[in-house]
Amino acid sequence: MRKVIVYMMAVLTLSISGKGQSKWTGNGGDSLWRNPANWLSGIAPLLLPSEDVLLDNSGAQGNYTVKITGTDSVVIHSLVIRPADGKMITVIIDSLSSTDIALSATSNEQGITISKGGIIINASRAEEGNVISITDSLRIENGALYSHRTRRAHVSLVTRLSRRPGTENGVFEFNIPSASNTLSLSNQQYGTLRLSSLEYRNPCTYSGGGVNPLIIRGNLELGTDVNFSVNFSDTIAILGHYRQSGGNFNIANSTRASTILFRGDIIQSGGTITKTGTAQPLLLLKGSFPQHIAMAGGLTGNIPVKLDNAAGLYLLTPLTIPWQLELVNGKVFTSATNLLVLASGSRILADSTSDAAFVDGPMRKEGLISSDHFLFPVGKNTVHRWLALKDATGNFTVEYIQGNPYQLSGIFGTGIDHISSVEYWTVGTDASPAASGKIILSYDENSSGGVTDLSTLRVAGNVNGTTWTNGGNERTTGSAGSSGSVQSSLYTSLSSGALFTLASSTAAQNPLPLGLLSFKALHKKDHVALDWQMSADYPTEHFEVQASNDALLFRTVTKIQGMEGISRYMFNDWQNIATKVYYRLRIKSRSGNGFLSDIVSADYNPSQEPVNTLREMVPGILEYRYQSDARALLKFELFDMAGARLMSVHKEVMAGSNMLRFNVAYLPRGAYVMHVSYRLRVVASTRFLK
């Protein structure tokens, strides 16, 4: 009786006192809010609508818990939980609490604030009421937690959640001890939303729906044995990360089609993302930074996935697409371990003309059965170089490689003169079902090294590990000097590890690698100085320098052996000193194949000075003094010494001397070559150092 009288006197005294601040000491030793001995003032703040309560570590060191229990009903002005760094302070309305409103904050300005390390657990077993009443807002700052472990209403709390910066990673947790729970989601905003089944200790379902958006400014976290089922006709936006430990995320359980927008990573250690309704939802990956996806459980159902993130998507585990993947913007980065798989019946949508969206790494397609056409939008780095299958059967894994296929084999079958030295594709298949189909390879002037004649363009296949055989040319698209494709004849049996690349049936067309970067001839009165530059990775066996007086009949002047690691060659011709001499190179590769260079001429003029000069007079600005015989539209292409094209522009020149300027501020220091072309024919090549 004496203890009750003391509590009543404390309540009466504080109810008539002015606004103050109560601080916790915990000296009462029982963690009870109602015990005056636990408070610095010696008075428990129970019915004090003007009292601000601060729970920090100024009066109590270390971690501590404050309990509101039984019939306690706390009415205060505001509550701030602010632990010191590394500390934890918990306020719990425990399972013995039976009051309709156990905690009420009357402030119109602050309400309840939980700072980092602070926790409020609402485990009330009251039969009705809201349990917690807030006039202003519930502010859950980053690193703080509110855990709703009661069957009582939560709508009033959710509608009062603070949306201030710094609350994105403040956690609002539903951990309700019930098998089925309906959540307030439509037209709501959460910081981080966490769904848990720990309090129920069995699988449980959280559901919700509506026609207005749900915005989760932080993470969406689904715990083990949690099923989350929604019926939305608007967007569910997850601005942080999505984390799933188990259960199912049913993104369309009825007739409403929602868009699930992911701006962060998708990390799934268990469970699935699925749909059971008739509606057609959408998974949209649209972040501003690189997104990562790890789906141990997977994706099921006819759910389209769309990537629209210029920063790209990185797979941390294999990802199987059961129905559709659309690449709008951004690359999917894969590996042999973390493979992108399109299941039987699934498809991929991508713009084959765009370098903005493709798969950088291997991708697998399963279940093709005499399929008319299937596109593999693969590429590497900034280059999209797709491969397609026609009339195909089997399971295929395709990857584009920026590398020299000569290093794999230099042996050619009948009908192949030479192959590309800059790119190839790997096509892996399963032993069963037996794989077959026609191979369609794309080409592009910027990355394929030069396609000059479609009729002699070929698909070369290496299906036995030793020989590049002629896959034929059933059909081509596009145009020479631009972009397009070439289709092979039917491969009736494709073994695992097959390789494919572009090839030419003649030495005179389709250089494919930019083997010869520049070729110049300068008449020096008593001799002609020849100077040429090769691509660093071209496997040169030897050169034949050929000369002519009429550009029709050529004779071999000398033969020069190619040297490993040497890309620039020079030769002085002392025999041909006519007024005008024509030269060309016959270039042979180590495989025994090769090609002829364009023809260049050397005119003798006693006062001749180099008329085409490249120099960087002003840092970042390349000045090209170009002498032209007539007005013309020319193509200017800039290459590095490895043969990679860095610039391609058209400029009109007038007869006589022209001063052209190009912005090269983005180039690193090094050596470069400028090719000038007129109607697909190189008319000048000039080298410069930056």
C-alpha positions in Angstrom: 0.0 0.0 0.0 2.8 2.4 0.8 4.4 2.0 -2.6 1.1 2.7 -4.4 0.6 5.9 -2.4 4.1 7.0 -3.4 3.4 6.4 -7.1 0.0 8.3 -6.8 1.7 11.3 -5.1 4.3 11.4 -7.9 1.7 11.4 -10.6 -0.4 14.1 -8.9 2.7 16.3 -8.4 3.9 16.0 -12.0 0.5 16.4 -13.6 0.3 20.0 -12.3 3.9 20.9 -12.9 5.2 22.9 -15.8 7.0 21.6 -18.9 10.3 19.9 -18.1 12.6 17.2 -19.2 12.9 13.7 -17.6 16.1 11.6 -17.9 16.6 8.0 -17.0 19.2 6.7 -14.5 17.9 3.2 -13.9 18.8 3.4 -10.2 15.6 1.6 -9.3 17.1 -1.6 -10.8 13.8 -3.0 -12.3 13.8 -1.2 -15.7 10.2 -0.1 -15.1 9.1 3.2 -16.5 6.6 3.8 -13.7 9.3 3.5 -10.9 10.3 7.0 -9.8 13.7 5.6 -8.6 14.7 5.1 -12.2 14.5 8.8 -13.1 16.9 11.6 -12.3 14.2 13.8 -10.9 12.8 11.0 -8.7 9.5 11.4 -10.4 8.2 8.9 -13.0 6.8 10.8 -16.1 3.4 9.1 -16.5 0.6 11.6 -16.9 2.7 14.6 -18.0 1.5 15.9 -21.4 4.0 18.8 -21.1 7.0 16.7 -20.2 9.8 15.9 -22.7 11.6 12.6 -22.0 15.2 12.0 -23.1 16.6 8.5 -22.9 20.4 8.8 -23.3 23.6 7.7 -21.6 24.2 10.8 -19.6 22.6 9.3 -16.5 22.9 5.6 -17.2 25.9 4.1 -18.8 25.9 1.1 -21.1 22.9 -0.6 -22.8 19.6 -0.6 -21.0 15.9 -1.3 -21.4 12.8 0.6 -20.2 9.6 -1.3 -19.8 6.0 -0.2 -20.0 3.9 -3.0 -18.7 0.5 -4.0 -17.2 -1.9 -1.1 -17.0 0.7 1.6 -17.4 -0.4 4.5 -19.5 2.3 7.0 -20.3 1.2 10.5 -21.6 4.1 12.8 -22.3 5.0 15.7 -24.6 7.7 14.0 -26.6 10.1 11.1 -26.4 13.7 11.1 -27.7 15.8 7.9 -27.5 19.4 8.9 -28.2 22.1 6.3 -27.2 25.8 7.2 -27.2 27.8 5.8 -30.1 27.9 2.0 -29.9 25.2 1.8 -27.2 21.7 0.5 -27.3 18.6 1.8 -25.5 15.3 -0.2 -25.8 11.8 0.9 -24.8 9.5 -2.1 -24.8 5.7 -2.2 -24.3 5.8 -5.8 -23.2 3.3 -8.7 -23.7 1.8 -8.0 -20.2 0.6 -4.5 -21.3 -3.1 -4.4 -21.7 -3.9 -0.7 -22.0 -5.5 0.6 -25.1 -3.0 3.4 -25.3 0.2 2.6 -23.4 2.3 5.5 -24.8 1.1 8.8 -26.0 3.2 11.8 -27.3 1.2 15.0 -27.5 3.7 17.3 -29.1 2.8 19.0 -32.4 6.4 19.5 -33.3 8.4 16.4 -32.3 6.5 13.3 -31.3 8.8 10.3 -30.9 12.3 10.3 -32.2 14.5 7.1 -32.2 18.1 7.8 -33.0 20.8 5.3 -34.0 21.0 2.4 -31.5 17.5 3.2 -30.2 14.7 0.6 -30.3 11.0 0.6 -29.5 9.3 -2.7 -29.3 5.5 -2.8 -29.3 4.5 -6.2 -28.0 1.2 -5.2 -26.4 -1.5 -7.8 -26.0 -4.3 -5.2 -25.6 -7.6 -6.3 -27.1 -8.3 -3.0 -28.9 -6.8 0.5 -29.5 -3.7 1.8 -31.1 -1.4 1.2 -28.2 0.9 4.1 -29.3 -0.6 7.5 -30.0 1.4 10.3 -31.7 0.2 13.8 -32.6 3.1 14.8 -34.7 5.5 12.2 -36.2 7.4 9.0 -35.6 11.0 9.7 -36.6 13.1 6.5 -37.0 16.6 7.7 -37.8 19.2 5.6 -39.7 20.3 2.8 -37.4 17.2 2.8 -35.3 14.3 0.4 -35.1 10.6 0.3 -34.4 9.3 -3.3 -34.1 5.5 -3.9 -34.3 4.9 -7.1 -32.4 1.2 -6.7 -31.7 -2.0 -7.4 -33.5 -3.2 -3.9 -32.8 -3.5 -1.2 -35.4 -0.5 0.3 -37.1 -2.0 2.6 -39.7 -1.8 5.8 -37.5 1.9 5.1 -36.9 2.7 4.5 -40.6 0.9 7.7 -41.7 3.0 9.6 -39.2 6.4 8.2 -40.3 8.9 11.0 -40.8 10.3 11.3 -44.3 13.2 13.6 -43.4 16.6 12.8 -44.8 18.5 10.5 -42.5 15.5 8.2 -42.0 15.9 6.1 -45.1 17.6 3.3 -43.2 15.5 3.6 -40.0 13.7 0.3 -39.7 9.9 -0.2 -39.4 9.6 -3.9 -38.6 6.4 -6.0 -38.7 7.0 -9.0 -36.5 3.4 -9.9 -35.7 2.6 -13.1 -33.8 -0.1 -14.2 -36.3 -0.3 -16.4 -39.4 -1.9 -13.8 -41.6 -1.6 -10.0 -41.4 -2.8 -7.2 -43.6 -0.5 -4.2 -43.9 -1.1 -0.5 -44.7 0.8 -0.1 -47.9 -1.1 1.9 -50.5 -0.1 5.5 -50.7 2.4 5.0 -47.9 6.1 5.7 -47.4 8.4 3.7 -45.3 12.1 4.1 -44.5 13.3 0.6 -44.4 10.5 -2.0 -44.2 11.3 -5.3 -42.5 8.9 -8.3 -42.4 9.7 -11.0 -39.8 8.2 -14.3 -38.6 10.3 -14.7 -35.5 7.6 -13.7 -33.0 5.1 -16.1 -34.6 7.8 -18.8 -34.8 6.1 -20.3 -37.9 5.7 -19.3 -41.5 3.4 -16.3 -41.8 2.0 -14.1 -44.6 1.9 -10.3 -44.9 -0.4 -8.9 -47.5 -1.6 -5.6 -48.9 -3.0 -3.9 -51.9 -4.3 -0.7 -53.5 -4.3 1.6 -56.4 -1.7 4.1 -55.2 2.1 3.7 -55.0 4.1 2.3 -52.1 7.5 4.0 -51.6 10.1 2.3 -49.6 12.9 4.9 -49.3 15.4 2.4 -47.8 15.5 -1.4 -48.0 12.7 -4.0 -48.2 13.7 -7.0 -46.0 11.9 -10.3 -46.0 12.9 -12.7 -43.2 12.9 -16.5 -43.2 9.5 -18.1 -43.5 7.9 -14.8 -44.5 5.5 -14.6 -47.4 4.7 -11.2 -48.8 1.7 -11.0 -51.1 0.5 -7.9 -52.9 -2.3 -6.8 -55.2 -1.2 -3.4 -56.6 -2.1 -1.5 -59.7 0.6 1.1 -59.1 4.4 1.1 -58.5 6.1 -0.4 -55.5 9.3 1.5 -55.4 12.3 0.1 -53.4 14.8 2.9 -53.4 17.3 1.0 -51.3 18.2 -2.7 -51.5 15.9 -5.7 -51.6 16.9 -8.5 -49.2 15.1 -11.8 -49.0 16.0 -14.7 -46.6 13.1 -17.1 -47.5 9.4 -17.5 -48.3 7.8 -15.9 -51.3 7.4 -12.4 -52.6 4.1 -12.7 -54.6 4.1 -9.5 -56.6 0.7 -10.1 -58.2 -1.7 -12.3 -56.4 -4.9 -11.3 -58.3 -5.9 -9.0 -61.2 -3.9 -5.9 -60.5 -0.6 -5.5 -62.3 2.1 -3.7 -60.4 5.6 -2.5 -61.3 8.2 -3.4 -58.7 10.9 -0.8 -59.1 14.4 -1.7 -57.8 16.9 1.1 -57.5 19.4 -0.9 -55.4 20.7 -4.4 -55.2 18.6 -7.6 -55.1 20.1 -10.0 -52.6 18.1 -13.2 -52.1 19.6 -15.9 -49.9 16.4 -18.0 -50.0 12.8 -17.9 -51.2 11.4 -16.9 -54.5 9.9 -13.9 -56.3 6.8 -15.1 -58.1 3.2 -14.3 -59.1 0.0 -16.3 -58.7 -2.6 -13.9 -60.2 -3.7 -13.3 -63.7 -2.2 -9.8 -63.9 1.1 -9.1 -65.7 3.4 -7.3 -63.3 6.9 -6.0 -64.1 10.3 -6.1 -62.4 12.1 -2.9 -63.3 15.8 -2.4 -62.4 16.3 1.3 -62.7 19.1 2.4 -60.5 21.5 5.3 -60.8 24.6 3.3 -59.7 25.7 -0.2 -60.6 23.2 -2.8 -59.3 24.0 -6.3 -58.1 21.8 -9.3 -58.1 22.2 -12.6 -56.2 19.2 -14.8 -56.4 19.8 -18.1 -54.6 16.0 -18.9 -54.6 15.1 -17.5 -58.0 12.3 -16.1 -60.0 9.3 -18.0 -61.1 6.2 -17.4 -63.2 5.5 -15.2 -66.3 7.2 -12.1 -65.0 9.0 -9.8 -67.4 12.2 -8.2 -66.2 13.4 -4.9 -67.6 16.9 -3.3 -67.2 17.0 0.5 -67.6 20.2 1.5 -65.8 23.1 3.0 -67.7 25.5 1.9 -64.8 24.7 -1.8 -65.5 23.7 -4.9 -63.6 26.3 -7.3 -62.1 25.3 -10.9 -61.4 26.7 -12.3 -58.2 25.0 -15.7 -58.7 23.5 -17.4 -61.7 20.2 -15.8 -62.8 17.5 -17.7 -64.6 14.8 -15.7 -66.5 11.7 -17.8 -66.7 9.8 -15.6 -69.2 11.2 -12.4 -70.5 14.2 -10.1 -70.1 14.2 -6.6 -71.8 17.5 -4.6 -72.1 16.6 -1.0 -72.5 19.8 0.7 -71.2 22.8 -0.7 -69.4 24.9 -3.9 -69.6 24.4 -7.2 -67.8 27.8 -8.4 -66.5 28.1 -12.1 -66.3 30.7 -14.9 -65.9 30.9 -18.6 -66.4 30.1 -19.0 -62.7 27.4 -16.3 -62.5 25.6 -17.1 -65.7 22.6 -15.4 -67.2 20.2 -18.2 -68.2 17.0 -17.9 -70.3 14.9 -20.9 -69.5 12.9 -22.9 -72.1 10.1 -20.7 -73.4 11.7 -17.4 -72.3 12.9 -14.6 -74.6 15.2 -11.6 -74.6 14.4 -8.2 -76.1 17.2 -5.9 -77.1 18.1 -3.3 -79.7 20.8 -5.0 -81.9 21.9 -1.6 -83.2 22.6 -0.1 -79.8 25.9 -0.3 -77.8 24.0 0.9 -74.8 22.5 -2.4 -73.7 23.9 -5.9 -74.1 25.3 -8.9 -72.1 29.0 -8.5 -71.2 30.0 -12.1 -70.6 28.3 -15.5 -71.4 24.6 -16.0 -71.6 22.7 -19.3 -72.0 19.5 -20.1 -73.8 17.7 -23.4 -73.1 15.1 -25.3 -75.0 15.3 -24.2 -78.6 13.4 -26.5 -80.9 13.7 -25.6 -84.6 13.5 -22.0 -83.5 13.2 -19.6 -86.4 15.4 -16.9 -84.8 17.0 -16.2 -81.4 19.2 -13.2 -80.6 22.1 -13.3 -78.2 22.8 -9.6 -77.5 26.4 -10.1 -76.4 29.4 -7.8 -76.4 32.4 -6.7 -74.5 33.4 -3.4 -72.9 31.7 -0.7 -75.1 31.1 -2.9 -78.1 27.8 -4.7 -78.8 28.5 -7.6 -81.2 25.5 -9.9 -81.3 25.2 -13.4 -82.5 21.9 -15.0 -83.6 20.7 -18.6 -84.2 18.3 -19.6 -87.0 16.5 -22.9 -87.3 18.2 -23.9 -84.1 17.7 -26.8 -81.7 19.4 -27.4 -78.4 20.8 -25.5 -75.4 23.4 -22.8 -76.2 25.8 -20.7 -74.2 27.3 -17.8 -76.2 30.0 -15.2 -75.4 31.7 -12.5 -77.5 35.4 -12.3 -77.1 37.6 -9.3 -78.1 40.7 -11.2 -79.0 42.7 -12.6 -81.9 41.3 -16.0 -83.1 44.6 -16.6 -84.9 46.0 -17.4 -81.5 43.6 -20.3 -81.3 44.3 -21.7 -84.8 45.8 -20.4 -88.0 44.7 -23.4 -90.1 42.0 -22.6 -92.8 39.8 -24.9 -94.7 38.7 -24.6 -98.4 37.0 -21.3 -99.2 38.6 -19.3 -96.3 41.4 -16.9 -97.2 41.7 -15.1 -93.9 39.7 -14.5 -90.7 39.3 -11.6 -88.3 42.2 -11.0 -85.9 40.2 -8.9 -83.5 37.1 -10.8 -82.4 35.3 -14.1 -82.2 32.4 -15.8 -80.5 32.3 -19.0 -78.4 29.2 -21.2 -78.7 28.8 -23.9 -76.1 26.2 -26.7 -76.4 24.9 -29.6 -74.3 25.5 -33.2 -75.4 21.7 -33.7 -75.2 19.7 -32.6 -77.0 21.9 -32.6 -80.1 22.5 -29.0 -81.1 22.2 -27.7 -84.7 21.4 -24.4 -86.4 22.6 -21.6 -88.6 25.0 -19.0 -87.2 24.4 -15.3 -87.8 27.3 -13.1 -87.0 27.1 -9.3 -86.8 29.7 -6.9 -88.1 30.3 -3.2 -87.5 32.8 -0.9 -89.2 33.9 0.5 -85.8 34.9 -2.8 -84.3 35.1 -5.5 -87.0 38.2 -4.2 -88.8 36.8 -3.5 -92.2 34.0 -5.2 -94.2 34.4 -4.1 -97.8 32.5 -6.8 -99.8 29.5 -8.7 -98.6 29.6 -11.3 -101.4 33.0 -12.6 -100.2 32.2 -12.3 -96.5 32.0 -15.6 -94.7 31.2 -17.2 -91.4 34.2 -19.3 -90.2 33.6 -22.0 -87.7 36.1 -23.9 -85.6 34.2 -26.9 -84.3 37.0 -29.4 -84.0 39.6 -27.3 -82.2 42.0 -27.2 -85.1 40.6 -25.8 -88.4 38.6 -22.7 -89.3 36.1 -24.1 -91.9 33.9 -22.3 -94.3 30.4 -21.9 -92.8 29.2 -20.2 -95.9 27.2 -17.1 -96.7 23.5 -17.8 -97.2 22.4 -14.3 -96.5 23.7 -10.8 -95.5 22.2 -7.7 -94.1 23.5 -4.1 -94.0 26.2 -2.7 -96.2 29.9 -2.7 -96.6 31.7 -0.1 -94.5 28.8 0.1 -92.1 27.1 -2.6 -90.1 25.1 -5.7 -90.8 25.3 -9.5 -90.5 26.2 -12.7 -92.4 24.4 -16.0 -92.1 26.0 -19.4 -92.3 24.7 -22.6 -93.8 23.1 -25.1 -91.4 25.5 -26.8 -88.9 23.9 -30.2 -88.4 26.0 -30.9 -85.4 27.4 -28.3 -83.1 29.8 -29.6 -80.4 30.5 -27.9 -77.1 33.3 -25.3 -77.4 32.7 -24.3 -81.0 34.2 -21.0 -82.1 33.0 -18.6 -84.8 34.4 -15.5 -86.5 34.1 -13.4 -89.6 36.1 -14.4 -92.6 36.8 -13.6 -96.2 37.0 -15.9 -99.2 39.5 -13.7 -101.0 42.6 -11.8 -100.0 41.5 -8.6 -101.9 38.4 -7.9 -99.7 37.3 -7.7 -96.1 40.6 -7.2 -94.3 38.6 -7.7 -91.0 41.5 -6.9 -88.8 42.9 -3.4 -89.4 46.2 -5.1 -90.2 47.6 -2.2 -92.2 47.1 1.0 -90.3 49.1 3.3 -92.7 51.1 3.1 -95.9 53.0 6.0 -97.4 55.4 6.5 -100.3 57.6 9.7 -100.5 59.7 10.5 -103.6 63.2 11.8 -102.5 64.6 12.5 -106.1 67.1 9.5 -106.0 64.9 7.0 -104.2 61.4 6.4 -102.9 60.9 6.1 -99.1 58.2 3.7 -98.1 56.8 3.7 -94.5 53.9 1.5 -93.2 52.4 0.7 -89.9 50.8 -2.6 -88.9 48.3 -3.4 -86.2 50.2 -4.7 -83.1 48.3 -8.0 -82.9 48.4 -8.9 -86.6 50.4 -12.2 -87.1 52.6 -11.0 -90.0 54.8 -13.6 -91.7 56.3 -11.3 -94.4 55.7 -8.4 -96.8 56.1 -8.3 -100.6 56.8 -4.7 -101.7 55.4 -4.4 -105.2 55.9 -1.4 -107.7 54.3 -0.4 -110.9 54.5 2.5 -113.4 50.8 2.3 -114.4 49.0 1.0 -111.3 48.0 -2.1 -113.3 51.0 -4.4 -113.7 53.0 -4.8 -110.5 56.4 -6.5 -109.9 57.9 -7.5 -106.6 60.7 -5.2 -105.5 61.7 -7.0 -102.3 60.5 -9.3 -99.6 60.7 -8.2 -95.9 60.3 -10.6 -93.0 57.8 -9.8 -90.3 59.2 -9.4 -86.8 57.5 -10.3 -83.5 56.7 -7.1 -81.5 57.5 -4.8 -84.4 54.6 -2.9 -86.0 56.4 -0.1 -88.1 58.4 -0.9 -91.2 60.4 1.2 -93.7 62.0 0.5 -97.0 64.0 2.7 -99.5 63.5 1.8 -103.2 66.6 3.0 -105.1 65.5 1.3 -108.4 62.3 3.1 -109.3 63.0 6.8 -109.7 60.5 7.6 -112.5 58.4 10.8 -112.2 55.5 8.8 -110.7 55.6 5.3 -109.2 52.8 3.2 -107.7 53.3 0.8 -104.8 51.3 -1.8 -102.9 52.0 -4.4 -100.3 51.2 -8.1 -100.3 50.9 -9.0 -96.7 51.1 -12.6 -95.6 50.1 -13.9 -92.2 51.8 -16.7 -90.3 48.9 -18.9 -91.3 49.9 -18.5 -94.9 47.0 -16.2 -95.8 47.0 -12.5 -96.2 45.8 -9.6 -98.3 46.8 -6.8 -100.6 47.1 -3.2 -99.5 45.6 -0.2 -101.2 47.8 1.4 -103.9 49.7 4.5 -103.1 51.7 6.7 -105.4 54.9 8.7 -105.2 55.3 11.8 -107.4 58.7 13.5 -107.8 58.8 17.3 -107.2 62.2 18.9 -106.5 60.6 21.3 -104.1 58.3 18.7 -102.5 57.5 19.2 -98.9 55.1 17.0 -96.9 51.7 18.6 -97.6 49.7 16.6 -95.1 50.9 17.3 -91.6 49.4 16.5 -88.2 50.5 18.4 -85.2 49.1 19.4 -81.8 49.8 23.1 -81.8 47.4 23.8 -78.8 47.1 21.1 -76.1 44.0 19.0 -76.9 43.5 20.4 -80.4 44.9 18.4 -83.4 45.6 20.5 -86.5 45.6 18.7 -89.8 46.9 20.6 -92.8 45.5 18.6 -95.7 46.2 19.2 -99.4 43.3 18.2 -101.7 43.1 18.1 -105.5 39.4 19.0 -105.6 36.4 19.7 -103.4 35.3 16.5 -101.8 33.6 15.0 -98.7 36.2 12.9 -96.9 36.1 10.5 -94.0 38.7 11.1 -91.3 39.4 8.1 -89.0 41.8 8.1 -86.0 43.4 4.8 -84.8 45.7 3.9 -82.0 48.7 1.6 -82.6 46.6 -1.4 -81.6 44.2 -0.8 -84.5 41.3 0.4 -82.4 39.3 3.2 -84.1 38.9 6.1 -81.7 37.2 8.7 -84.0 35.3 8.7 -87.3 34.0 11.9 -88.8 33.1 13.3 -92.3 34.4 16.7 -93.3 34.2 18.7 -96.6 37.5 19.9 -98.0 38.1 22.4 -100.8 40.7 22.2 -103.6 44.1 23.3 -102.3 45.3 23.5 -98.7 42.8 22.9 -95.9 43.3 23.4 -92.1 41.2 21.0 -90.2 40.9 20.8 -86.4 40.0 17.9 -84.2 39.4 17.7 -80.4 41.8 15.1 -79.0 41.9 16.2 -75.4 40.5 12.9 -74.3 43.4 10.9 -75.8 46.3 9.7 -73.6 49.8 10.3 -74.6 51.0 8.0 -77.4 51.2 7.4 -81.1 48.2 7.5 -83.4 47.4 7.2 -87.1 44.9 9.3 -89.2 43.3 7.6 -92.2 41.6 9.8 -94.9 39.2 8.0 -97.1 37.2 8.9 -100.2 34.4 6.5 -101.2 35.8 3.7 -99.1 39.3 4.1 -100.4 42.1 5.3 -98.2 43.8 8.3 -99.9 46.1 9.3 -97.1 47.5 8.1 -93.9 49.5 10.2 -91.4 51.0 9.4 -88.1 51.4 11.7 -85.1 52.5 11.7 -81.5 50.5 13.2 -78.7 
